[in-house]
Amino acid sequence: MIDWYAFLVVLVVTLFASAVVVSAYALGIRLLTLSGRTPIVTPAEFTDAIAVITPAEAAAAAKRAAKAAKKSPLTDGQKRLALVGAWVCFAISAGAVLYGIYLIVPALHGGA
């Protein structure tokens, strides 16, 4: 017999937790960009890649990011605050993921 109330509770908590993780990470990326530290991913070549970024395209992206960072209307203090906020958001996101793993792993080994 299925406990539908427990199923509904798990569904709601899962949706809420995933929204928290995604929102915290997205806000962290936004604050990181506001602080002038735009994340640049270096190009990688994969044998089955659909599109490969050339080193020239990566250099152009880095140049655009540096130009955008110089245009920022924020003061140095505001940039530092945005950086701290970004890391707090990343910590919240990572903490939620680690807590979820903590809740799942004991159940796999016959624990609570």
N, CA, C and O atoms as a GROMACS GRO file, in nm:
protein
  448
    1MET      N    1   0.084  -0.118   0.000
    1MET     CA    2   0.000   0.000   0.000
    1MET      C    3   0.090   0.125   0.000
    1MET      O    4   0.190   0.130   0.071
    2ILE      N    5   0.053   0.222  -0.079
    2ILE     CA    6   0.132   0.344  -0.094
    2ILE      C    7   0.081   0.450   0.003
    2ILE      O    8  -0.039   0.477   0.012
    3ASP      N    9   0.175   0.511   0.075
    3ASP     CA   10   0.140   0.622   0.164
    3ASP      C   11   0.146   0.750   0.080
    3ASP      O   12   0.254   0.808   0.064
    4TRP      N   13   0.033   0.793   0.028
    4TRP     CA   14   0.028   0.905  -0.064
    4TRP      C   15   0.066   1.037   0.004
    4TRP      O   16   0.122   1.125  -0.060
    5TYR      N   17   0.036   1.050   0.132
    5TYR     CA   18   0.074   1.172   0.204
    5TYR      C   19   0.227   1.184   0.211
    5TYR      O   20   0.281   1.292   0.188
    6ALA      N   21   0.295   1.075   0.242
    6ALA     CA   22   0.442   1.076   0.247
    6ALA      C   23   0.498   1.104   0.108
    6ALA      O   24   0.597   1.177   0.094
    7PHE      N   25   0.437   1.046   0.006
    7PHE     CA   26   0.481   1.071  -0.131
    7PHE      C   27   0.467   1.219  -0.166
    7PHE      O   28   0.557   1.276  -0.228
    8LEU      N   29   0.357   1.281  -0.126
    8LEU     CA   30   0.335   1.423  -0.152
    8LEU      C   31   0.436   1.509  -0.077
    8LEU      O   32   0.487   1.607  -0.131
    9VAL      N   33   0.467   1.473   0.047
    9VAL     CA   34   0.565   1.547   0.125
    9VAL      C   35   0.702   1.541   0.057
    9VAL      O   36   0.770   1.643   0.046
   10VAL      N   37   0.742   1.423   0.013
   10VAL     CA   38   0.871   1.409  -0.055
   10VAL      C   39   0.872   1.490  -0.184
   10VAL      O   40   0.973   1.554  -0.216
   11LEU      N   41   0.764   1.489  -0.258
   11LEU     CA   42   0.754   1.565  -0.382
   11LEU      C   43   0.771   1.714  -0.357
   11LEU      O   44   0.848   1.781  -0.425
   12VAL      N   45   0.698   1.766  -0.260
   12VAL     CA   46   0.703   1.910  -0.230
   12VAL      C   47   0.842   1.950  -0.179
   12VAL      O   48   0.896   2.052  -0.222
   13VAL      N   49   0.899   1.872  -0.090
   13VAL     CA   50   1.032   1.904  -0.037
   13VAL      C   51   1.138   1.896  -0.147
   13VAL      O   52   1.229   1.979  -0.151
   14THR      N   53   1.126   1.800  -0.236
   14THR     CA   54   1.220   1.788  -0.346
   14THR      C   55   1.212   1.908  -0.439
   14THR      O   56   1.315   1.962  -0.480
   15LEU      N   57   1.092   1.948  -0.474
   15LEU     CA   58   1.075   2.065  -0.560
   15LEU      C   59   1.130   2.192  -0.494
   15LEU      O   60   1.197   2.273  -0.559
   16PHE      N   61   1.101   2.208  -0.366
   16PHE     CA   62   1.150   2.325  -0.293
   16PHE      C   63   1.302   2.324  -0.284
   16PHE      O   64   1.367   2.427  -0.307
   17ALA      N   65   1.360   2.209  -0.251
   17ALA     CA   66   1.506   2.200  -0.237
   17ALA      C   67   1.576   2.225  -0.370
   17ALA      O   68   1.679   2.292  -0.375
   18SER      N   69   1.521   2.172  -0.478
   18SER     CA   70   1.584   2.195  -0.608
   18SER      C   71   1.573   2.342  -0.648
   18SER      O   72   1.665   2.396  -0.710
   19ALA      N   73   1.463   2.407  -0.614
   19ALA     CA   74   1.449   2.550  -0.642
   19ALA      C   75   1.550   2.631  -0.561
   19ALA      O   76   1.606   2.728  -0.612
   20VAL      N   77   1.574   2.592  -0.437
   20VAL     CA   78   1.672   2.661  -0.353
   20VAL      C   79   1.812   2.645  -0.411
   20VAL      O   80   1.887   2.742  -0.420
   21VAL      N   81   1.849   2.523  -0.449
   21VAL     CA   82   1.983   2.498  -0.502
   21VAL      C   83   2.006   2.578  -0.630
   21VAL      O   84   2.107   2.646  -0.645
   22VAL      N   85   1.912   2.569  -0.723
   22VAL     CA   86   1.928   2.637  -0.852
   22VAL      C   87   1.927   2.789  -0.834
   22VAL      O   88   2.007   2.859  -0.895
   23SER      N   89   1.836   2.839  -0.752
   23SER     CA   90   1.827   2.984  -0.730
   23SER      C   91   1.952   3.038  -0.661
   23SER      O   92   2.004   3.143  -0.700
   24ALA      N   93   2.001   2.967  -0.560
   24ALA     CA   94   2.121   3.013  -0.489
   24ALA      C   95   2.242   3.012  -0.583
   24ALA      O   96   2.322   3.105  -0.580
   25TYR      N   97   2.254   2.910  -0.665
   25TYR     CA   98   2.367   2.904  -0.758
   25TYR      C   99   2.357   3.014  -0.863
   25TYR      O  100   2.456   3.080  -0.894
   26ALA      N  101   2.237   3.035  -0.918
   26ALA     CA  102   2.220   3.139  -1.020
   26ALA      C  103   2.246   3.278  -0.962
   26ALA      O  104   2.311   3.360  -1.026
   27LEU      N  105   2.198   3.303  -0.841
   27LEU     CA  106   2.223   3.432  -0.776
   27LEU      C  107   2.373   3.447  -0.746
   27LEU      O  108   2.427   3.557  -0.758
   28GLY      N  109   2.438   3.338  -0.708
   28GLY     CA  110   2.583   3.343  -0.684
   28GLY      C  111   2.660   3.379  -0.810
   28GLY      O  112   2.753   3.459  -0.805
   29ILE      N  113   2.621   3.321  -0.924
   29ILE     CA  114   2.687   3.355  -1.051
   29ILE      C  115   2.662   3.502  -1.085
   29ILE      O  116   2.752   3.572  -1.130
   30ARG      N  117   2.540   3.548  -1.062
   30ARG     CA  118   2.508   3.689  -1.092
   30ARG      C  119   2.590   3.783  -1.003
   30ARG      O  120   2.644   3.882  -1.052
   31LEU      N  121   2.600   3.752  -0.874
   31LEU     CA  122   2.678   3.836  -0.784
   31LEU      C  123   2.827   3.829  -0.816
   31LEU      O  124   2.899   3.928  -0.804
   32LEU      N  125   2.873   3.712  -0.857
   32LEU     CA  126   3.013   3.698  -0.895
   32LEU      C  127   3.044   3.786  -1.016
   32LEU      O  128   3.150   3.848  -1.023
   33THR      N  129   2.952   3.792  -1.110
   33THR     CA  130   2.969   3.877  -1.227
   33THR      C  131   2.964   4.024  -1.188
   33THR      O  132   3.042   4.105  -1.240
   34LEU      N  133   2.873   4.060  -1.097
   34LEU     CA  134   2.865   4.199  -1.050
   34LEU      C  135   2.993   4.242  -0.980
   34LEU      O  136   3.031   4.359  -0.984
   35SER      N  137   3.059   4.148  -0.914
   35SER     CA  138   3.180   4.182  -0.840
   35SER      C  139   3.299   4.203  -0.934
   35SER      O  140   3.407   4.241  -0.889
   36GLY      N  141   3.279   4.179  -1.064
   36GLY     CA  142   3.386   4.199  -1.160
   36GLY      C  143   3.467   4.074  -1.187
   36GLY      O  144   3.571   4.081  -1.252
   37ARG      N  145   3.421   3.962  -1.138
   37ARG     CA  146   3.493   3.835  -1.158
   37ARG      C  147   3.407   3.742  -1.244
   37ARG      O  148   3.356   3.641  -1.196
   38THR      N  149   3.394   3.778  -1.369
   38THR     CA  150   3.314   3.698  -1.461
   38THR      C  151   3.380   3.563  -1.481
   38THR      O  152   3.497   3.556  -1.518
   39PRO      N  153   3.306   3.455  -1.457
   39PRO     CA  154   3.366   3.323  -1.477
   39PRO      C  155   3.387   3.293  -1.625
   39PRO      O  156   3.293   3.296  -1.704
   40ILE      N  157   3.510   3.267  -1.660
   40ILE     CA  158   3.546   3.234  -1.799
   40ILE      C  159   3.588   3.087  -1.800
   40ILE      O  160   3.675   3.046  -1.723
   41VAL      N  161   3.527   3.009  -1.885
   41VAL     CA  162   3.561   2.869  -1.898
   41VAL      C  163   3.652   2.855  -2.019
   41VAL      O  164   3.617   2.894  -2.131
   42THR      N  165   3.769   2.799  -1.996
   42THR     CA  166   3.862   2.782  -2.107
   42THR      C  167   3.808   2.676  -2.203
   42THR      O  168   3.741   2.582  -2.161
   43PRO      N  169   3.837   2.692  -2.330
   43PRO     CA  170   3.783   2.597  -2.427
   43PRO      C  171   3.844   2.458  -2.410
   43PRO      O  172   3.961   2.443  -2.375
   44ALA      N  173   3.763   2.361  -2.436
   44ALA     CA  174   3.810   2.223  -2.433
   44ALA      C  175   3.768   2.156  -2.562
   44ALA      O  176   3.660   2.184  -2.616
   45GLU      N  177   3.851   2.071  -2.610
   45GLU     CA  178   3.817   2.001  -2.733
   45GLU      C  179   3.780   1.858  -2.701
   45GLU      O  180   3.856   1.785  -2.637
   46PHE      N  181   3.664   1.819  -2.745
   46PHE     CA  182   3.615   1.683  -2.728
   46PHE      C  183   3.598   1.623  -2.867
   46PHE      O  184   3.565   1.694  -2.963
   47THR      N  185   3.620   1.497  -2.877
   47THR     CA  186   3.612   1.435  -3.009
   47THR      C  187   3.471   1.436  -3.065
   47THR      O  188   3.453   1.438  -3.187
   48ASP      N  189   3.371   1.435  -2.977
   48ASP     CA  190   3.233   1.432  -3.025
   48ASP      C  191   3.158   1.561  -2.994
   48ASP      O  192   3.036   1.561  -2.985
   49ALA      N  193   3.230   1.670  -2.980
   49ALA     CA  194   3.167   1.798  -2.946
   49ALA      C  195   3.088   1.852  -3.065
   49ALA      O  196   3.129   1.838  -3.180
   50ILE      N  197   2.975   1.913  -3.034
   50ILE     CA  198   2.894   1.975  -3.138
   50ILE      C  199   2.960   2.105  -3.182
   50ILE      O  200   2.969   2.132  -3.302
   51ALA      N  201   3.004   2.184  -3.087
   51ALA     CA  202   3.069   2.311  -3.118
   51ALA      C  203   3.191   2.326  -3.027
   51ALA      O  204   3.181   2.306  -2.906
   52VAL      N  205   3.302   2.359  -3.085
   52VAL     CA  206   3.425   2.379  -3.010
   52VAL      C  207   3.462   2.527  -3.018
   52VAL      O  208   3.463   2.586  -3.126
   53ILE      N  209   3.491   2.586  -2.903
   53ILE     CA  210   3.531   2.726  -2.899
   53ILE      C  211   3.679   2.734  -2.932
   53ILE      O  212   3.762   2.664  -2.873
   54THR      N  213   3.710   2.818  -3.024
   54THR     CA  214   3.850   2.835  -3.062
   54THR      C  215   3.921   2.923  -2.960
   54THR      O  216   3.854   2.997  -2.887
   55PRO      N  217   4.053   2.916  -2.952
   55PRO     CA  218   4.124   3.004  -2.859
   55PRO      C  219   4.100   3.152  -2.889
   55PRO      O  220   4.099   3.234  -2.796
   56ALA      N  221   4.080   3.188  -3.014
   56ALA     CA  222   4.051   3.328  -3.048
   56ALA      C  223   3.916   3.370  -2.991
   56ALA      O  224   3.901   3.482  -2.942
   57GLU      N  225   3.817   3.282  -2.999
   57GLU     CA  226   3.685   3.313  -2.942
   57GLU      C  227   3.692   3.324  -2.790
   57GLU      O  228   3.626   3.409  -2.731
   58ALA      N  229   3.772   3.239  -2.728
   58ALA     CA  230   3.789   3.246  -2.583
   58ALA      C  231   3.858   3.376  -2.542
   58ALA      O  232   3.821   3.437  -2.442
   59ALA      N  233   3.957   3.418  -2.618
   59ALA     CA  234   4.026   3.544  -2.589
   59ALA      C  235   3.932   3.662  -2.606
   59ALA      O  236   3.937   3.757  -2.528
   60ALA      N  237   3.847   3.657  -2.708
   60ALA     CA  238   3.749   3.764  -2.729
   60ALA      C  239   3.649   3.769  -2.614
   60ALA      O  240   3.611   3.878  -2.570
   61ALA      N  241   3.607   3.653  -2.564
   61ALA     CA  242   3.514   3.649  -2.451
   61ALA      C  243   3.580   3.705  -2.326
   61ALA      O  244   3.516   3.778  -2.250
   62ALA      N  245   3.706   3.671  -2.303
   62ALA     CA  246   3.778   3.724  -2.188
   62ALA      C  247   3.794   3.875  -2.198
   62ALA      O  248   3.784   3.946  -2.098
   63LYS      N  249   3.819   3.925  -2.319
   63LYS     CA  250   3.833   4.069  -2.340
   63LYS      C  251   3.700   4.140  -2.313
   63LYS      O  252   3.698   4.246  -2.250
   64ARG      N  253   3.589   4.082  -2.359
   64ARG     CA  254   3.457   4.140  -2.332
   64ARG      C  255   3.426   4.141  -2.183
   64ARG      O  256   3.368   4.237  -2.132
   65ALA      N  257   3.464   4.034  -2.112
   65ALA     CA  258   3.441   4.026  -1.968
   65ALA      C  259   3.522   4.132  -1.894
   65ALA      O  260   3.472   4.196  -1.801
   66ALA      N  261   3.648   4.151  -1.935
   66ALA     CA  262   3.732   4.253  -1.871
   66ALA      C  263   3.676   4.393  -1.897
   66ALA      O  264   3.678   4.478  -1.808
   67LYS      N  265   3.628   4.417  -2.018
   67LYS     CA  266   3.569   4.547  -2.053
   67LYS      C  267   3.443   4.572  -1.971
   67LYS      O  268   3.420   4.683  -1.923
   68ALA      N  269   3.360   4.469  -1.955
   68ALA     CA  270   3.238   4.483  -1.876
   68ALA      C  271   3.270   4.508  -1.729
   68ALA      O  272   3.199   4.584  -1.662
   69ALA      N  273   3.377   4.445  -1.679
   69ALA     CA  274   3.416   4.466  -1.539
   69ALA      C  275   3.462   4.609  -1.516
   69ALA      O  276   3.438   4.665  -1.409
   70LYS      N  277   3.529   4.669  -1.615
   70LYS     CA  278   3.574   4.807  -1.601
   70LYS      C  279   3.457   4.905  -1.604
   70LYS      O  280   3.465   5.013  -1.544
   71LYS      N  281   3.349   4.869  -1.673
   71LYS     CA  282   3.233   4.957  -1.685
   71LYS      C  283   3.144   4.954  -1.561
   71LYS      O  284   3.049   5.033  -1.553
   72SER      N  285   3.169   4.867  -1.468
   72SER     CA  286   3.082   4.849  -1.352
   72SER      C  287   3.065   4.979  -1.275
   72SER      O  288   3.164   5.045  -1.243
   73PRO      N  289   2.940   5.017  -1.244
   73PRO     CA  290   2.916   5.140  -1.168
   73PRO      C  291   2.934   5.121  -1.017
   73PRO      O  292   2.918   5.216  -0.940
   74LEU      N  293   2.966   5.000  -0.975
   74LEU     CA  294   2.977   4.971  -0.832
   74LEU      C  295   3.110   5.020  -0.775
   74LEU      O  296   3.213   5.022  -0.844
   75THR      N  297   3.106   5.059  -0.649
   75THR     CA  298   3.228   5.097  -0.580
   75THR      C  299   3.304   4.970  -0.541
   75THR      O  300   3.252   4.859  -0.553
   76ASP      N  301   3.427   4.988  -0.495
   76ASP     CA  302   3.506   4.871  -0.453
   76ASP      C  303   3.439   4.798  -0.337
   76ASP      O  304   3.441   4.675  -0.331
   77GLY      N  305   3.381   4.873  -0.244
   77GLY     CA  306   3.311   4.811  -0.131
   77GLY      C  307   3.190   4.730  -0.176
   77GLY      O  308   3.165   4.622  -0.124
   78GLN      N  309   3.116   4.783  -0.272
   78GLN     CA  310   3.000   4.711  -0.324
   78GLN      C  311   3.044   4.585  -0.399
   78GLN      O  312   2.978   4.482  -0.392
   79LYS      N  313   3.155   4.594  -0.471
   79LYS     CA  314   3.207   4.476  -0.541
   79LYS      C  315   3.249   4.369  -0.442
   79LYS      O  316   3.224   4.251  -0.463
   80ARG      N  317   3.315   4.411  -0.332
   80ARG     CA  318   3.355   4.315  -0.229
   80ARG      C  319   3.233   4.250  -0.165
   80ARG      O  320   3.232   4.129  -0.139
   81LEU      N  321   3.130   4.330  -0.140
   81LEU     CA  322   3.006   4.278  -0.082
   81LEU      C  323   2.939   4.179  -0.178
   81LEU      O  324   2.887   4.076  -0.135
   82ALA      N  325   2.940   4.210  -0.306
   82ALA     CA  326   2.883   4.119  -0.406
   82ALA      C  327   2.962   3.988  -0.410
   82ALA      O  328   2.904   3.881  -0.424
   83LEU      N  329   3.095   3.996  -0.397
   83LEU     CA  330   3.177   3.876  -0.396
   83LEU      C  331   3.146   3.789  -0.274
   83LEU      O  332   3.134   3.667  -0.285
   84VAL      N  333   3.134   3.852  -0.158
   84VAL     CA  334   3.099   3.778  -0.036
   84VAL      C  335   2.960   3.715  -0.051
   84VAL      O  336   2.939   3.600  -0.013
   85GLY      N  337   2.867   3.791  -0.107
   85GLY     CA  338   2.732   3.738  -0.131
   85GLY      C  339   2.734   3.620  -0.226
   85GLY      O  340   2.658   3.524  -0.208
   86ALA      N  341   2.819   3.626  -0.327
   86ALA     CA  342   2.830   3.515  -0.422
   86ALA      C  343   2.877   3.389  -0.351
   86ALA      O  344   2.821   3.281  -0.371
   87TRP      N  345   2.980   3.403  -0.269
   87TRP     CA  346   3.031   3.285  -0.199
   87TRP      C  347   2.931   3.232  -0.097
   87TRP      O  348   2.925   3.111  -0.074
   88VAL      N  349   2.853   3.320  -0.036
   88VAL     CA  350   2.748   3.275   0.055
   88VAL      C  351   2.643   3.195  -0.023
   88VAL      O  352   2.598   3.090   0.023
   89CYS      N  353   2.605   3.244  -0.140
   89CYS     CA  354   2.509   3.171  -0.224
   89CYS      C  355   2.564   3.036  -0.265
   89CYS      O  356   2.491   2.936  -0.263
   90PHE      N  357   2.692   3.030  -0.304
   90PHE     CA  358   2.752   2.902  -0.340
   90PHE      C  359   2.756   2.808  -0.220
   90PHE      O  360   2.734   2.688  -0.236
   91ALA      N  361   2.782   2.861  -0.101
   91ALA     CA  362   2.785   2.778   0.019
   91ALA      C  363   2.646   2.723   0.051
   91ALA      O  364   2.632   2.607   0.090
   92ILE      N  365   2.543   2.806   0.034
   92ILE     CA  366   2.405   2.759   0.055
   92ILE      C  367   2.371   2.648  -0.043
   92ILE      O  368   2.313   2.546  -0.005
   93SER      N  369   2.406   2.667  -0.168
   93SER     CA  370   2.379   2.566  -0.270
   93SER      C  371   2.453   2.436  -0.240
   93SER      O  372   2.394   2.328  -0.245
   94ALA      N  373   2.580   2.445  -0.209
   94ALA     CA  374   2.659   2.325  -0.178
   94ALA      C  375   2.610   2.259  -0.050
   94ALA      O  376   2.604   2.137  -0.041
   95GLY      N  377   2.575   2.340   0.049
   95GLY     CA  378   2.523   2.284   0.175
   95GLY      C  379   2.394   2.208   0.155
   95GLY      O  380   2.374   2.102   0.214
   96ALA      N  381   2.305   2.260   0.072
   96ALA     CA  382   2.179   2.191   0.045
   96ALA      C  383   2.204   2.058  -0.026
   96ALA      O  384   2.139   1.958   0.004
   97VAL      N  385   2.297   2.058  -0.120
   97VAL     CA  386   2.330   1.933  -0.191
   97VAL      C  387   2.392   1.832  -0.094
   97VAL      O  388   2.354   1.715  -0.094
   98LEU      N  389   2.487   1.876  -0.013
   98LEU     CA  390   2.551   1.785   0.082
   98LEU      C  391   2.453   1.733   0.186
   98LEU      O  392   2.461   1.617   0.226
   99TYR      N  393   2.361   1.817   0.230
   99TYR     CA  394   2.259   1.772   0.326
   99TYR      C  395   2.168   1.668   0.262
   99TYR      O  396   2.130   1.570   0.327
  100GLY      N  397   2.133   1.688   0.136
  100GLY     CA  398   2.053   1.588   0.066
  100GLY      C  399   2.125   1.455   0.055
  100GLY      O  400   2.065   1.349   0.073
  101ILE      N  401   2.255   1.460   0.026
  101ILE     CA  402   2.335   1.336   0.019
  101ILE      C  403   2.341   1.271   0.157
  101ILE      O  404   2.332   1.149   0.168
  102TYR      N  405   2.356   1.352   0.261
  102TYR     CA  406   2.359   1.301   0.397
  102TYR      C  407   2.229   1.229   0.431
  102TYR      O  408   2.231   1.126   0.499
  103LEU      N  409   2.117   1.282   0.384
  103LEU     CA  410   1.989   1.218   0.413
  103LEU      C  411   1.971   1.089   0.334
  103LEU      O  412   1.905   0.996   0.382
  104ILE      N  413   2.028   1.081   0.216
  104ILE     CA  414   2.009   0.963   0.132
  104ILE      C  415   2.104   0.849   0.168
  104ILE      O  416   2.061   0.733   0.171
  105VAL      N  417   2.229   0.878   0.195
  105VAL     CA  418   2.330   0.773   0.213
  105VAL      C  419   2.300   0.678   0.328
  105VAL      O  420   2.312   0.558   0.308
  106PRO      N  421   2.260   0.723   0.448
  106PRO     CA  422   2.229   0.626   0.554
  106PRO      C  423   2.113   0.534   0.514
  106PRO      O  424   2.111   0.417   0.554
  107ALA      N  425   2.019   0.583   0.437
  107ALA     CA  426   1.906   0.500   0.395
  107ALA      C  427   1.953   0.388   0.302
  107ALA      O  428   1.892   0.281   0.299
  108LEU      N  429   2.059   0.411   0.228
  108LEU     CA  430   2.110   0.309   0.136
  108LEU      C  431   2.180   0.194   0.209
  108LEU      O  432   2.188   0.083   0.158
  109HIS      N  433   2.229   0.221   0.328
  109HIS     CA  434   2.303   0.120   0.404
  109HIS      C  435   2.222   0.062   0.517
  109HIS      O  436   2.278   0.005   0.611
  110GLY      N  437   2.093   0.075   0.510
  110GLY     CA  438   2.006   0.015   0.612
  110GLY      C  439   1.994   0.096   0.738
  110GLY      O  440   1.944   0.046   0.839
  111GLY      N  441   2.039   0.223   0.735
  111GLY     CA  442   2.027   0.309   0.853
  111GLY      C  443   1.887   0.363   0.865
  111GLY      O  444   1.792   0.308   0.810
  112ALA      N  445   1.874   0.472   0.940
  112ALA     CA  446   1.745   0.534   0.965
  112ALA      C  447   1.683   0.570   0.835
  112ALA      O  448   1.572   0.624   0.832
   0.00000   0.00000   0.00000
